[in-house]
Amino acid sequence: MKAAKLLAVFAVLGMVSFCVAQDAPKTLVGTVVKVDGANVTVKVADKEAVVPTKEVVVATDEKTAVTVDGKEAKVADLKAGMAVTVTPDTGTATKIVATTPKPVEK
């Protein structure tokens, strides 16, 4: 009896996890190449590549939330070389999270 209840609990947890994973929007991760008005060009890696190999132009609008180093920002504040995570991975970005690269120590 206990085994059946335990199995039922795991089944429910598995279904909840699956549903949550299905609802999570996909992201685009890469490096800013340039900003041209409302468009941000991002260098990203192909799924099978380790090194960034293609450029994707990301459209933004007035609703796109941008943060740079954890602070609220604007698309114009994005600079070449910043690491970015764009949500969603296609269409107009709703959120862009950017970080400034750390200076290389000599």
C-alpha positions as CSV (number, residue, x, y, z in Angstrom):
1,M,0.0,0.0,0.0
2,K,2.8,2.4,0.9
3,A,4.6,1.6,-2.3
4,A,1.5,2.5,-4.4
5,K,1.1,5.8,-2.6
6,L,4.7,6.6,-3.1
7,L,4.5,5.7,-6.8
8,A,1.4,8.0,-7.1
9,V,3.3,10.9,-5.5
10,F,6.3,10.5,-7.9
11,A,3.9,10.3,-10.8
12,V,2.2,13.6,-9.8
13,L,5.6,15.3,-9.3
14,G,6.8,14.1,-12.6
15,M,3.7,15.5,-14.4
16,V,4.1,18.9,-12.6
17,S,7.8,19.1,-13.5
18,F,7.0,18.3,-17.1
19,C,4.2,21.0,-17.3
20,V,6.5,23.6,-15.7
21,A,9.3,22.7,-18.1
22,Q,7.0,23.0,-21.1
23,D,5.9,26.5,-20.1
24,A,9.4,28.0,-19.6
25,P,10.4,30.2,-22.6
26,K,13.5,29.3,-24.4
27,T,16.4,31.7,-24.3
28,L,19.2,32.9,-26.6
29,V,22.6,33.1,-25.0
30,G,25.5,34.9,-26.7
31,T,27.6,38.1,-27.0
32,V,26.5,41.5,-28.3
33,V,28.1,42.3,-31.6
34,K,26.3,45.7,-32.2
35,V,23.2,47.7,-31.4
36,D,21.4,49.3,-34.3
37,G,18.4,51.3,-33.0
38,A,15.9,48.7,-31.7
39,N,17.9,45.7,-33.1
40,V,20.6,43.9,-31.2
41,T,23.0,41.6,-33.1
42,V,24.1,38.7,-31.0
43,K,26.8,36.1,-31.7
44,V,25.6,32.7,-30.7
45,A,26.9,29.1,-30.9
46,D,25.1,26.6,-33.1
47,K,23.7,23.7,-31.0
48,E,26.6,21.5,-32.0
49,A,29.4,24.1,-31.9
50,V,31.4,25.1,-28.8
51,V,32.6,28.4,-30.3
52,P,30.0,31.1,-31.2
53,T,29.5,30.7,-35.0
54,K,26.5,32.7,-36.1
55,E,24.9,36.1,-35.7
56,V,21.3,36.6,-34.8
57,V,19.5,40.0,-35.1
58,V,17.2,40.4,-32.1
59,A,14.2,42.8,-32.4
60,T,13.2,44.8,-29.3
61,D,10.4,47.2,-28.6
62,E,9.3,49.6,-25.8
63,K,8.2,46.6,-23.7
64,T,11.6,44.9,-23.8
65,A,13.0,44.8,-20.2
66,V,16.8,45.3,-20.2
67,T,19.2,44.9,-17.3
68,V,22.9,45.5,-17.3
69,D,24.9,44.1,-14.4
70,G,21.7,43.8,-12.4
71,K,20.5,47.3,-13.0
72,E,17.6,48.5,-15.1
73,A,18.9,49.8,-18.5
74,K,17.9,50.6,-22.1
75,V,18.7,48.8,-25.3
76,A,21.1,51.7,-26.1
77,D,23.1,50.8,-23.0
78,L,24.1,47.5,-24.5
79,K,27.6,47.4,-25.8
80,A,29.7,45.1,-28.0
81,G,31.3,42.3,-26.0
82,M,28.6,42.1,-23.3
83,A,27.3,38.6,-22.5
84,V,23.5,38.5,-22.9
85,T,20.6,36.2,-22.3
86,V,17.6,37.0,-24.5
87,T,14.1,35.8,-23.8
88,P,12.4,34.4,-25.8
89,D,14.9,32.9,-28.4
90,T,12.7,34.0,-31.4
91,G,10.6,37.0,-32.2
92,T,10.7,40.3,-30.3
93,A,12.7,40.1,-27.1
94,T,10.7,40.6,-23.9
95,K,13.8,40.5,-21.7
96,I,17.5,41.0,-22.1
97,V,19.9,40.4,-19.3
98,A,23.5,41.6,-19.9
99,T,26.7,41.5,-18.1
100,T,29.8,43.6,-18.7
101,P,32.9,41.4,-19.3
102,K,35.5,41.4,-16.6
103,P,38.8,43.0,-17.5
104,V,41.6,40.5,-18.2
105,E,44.3,40.5,-15.5
106,K,47.9,40.6,-16.7
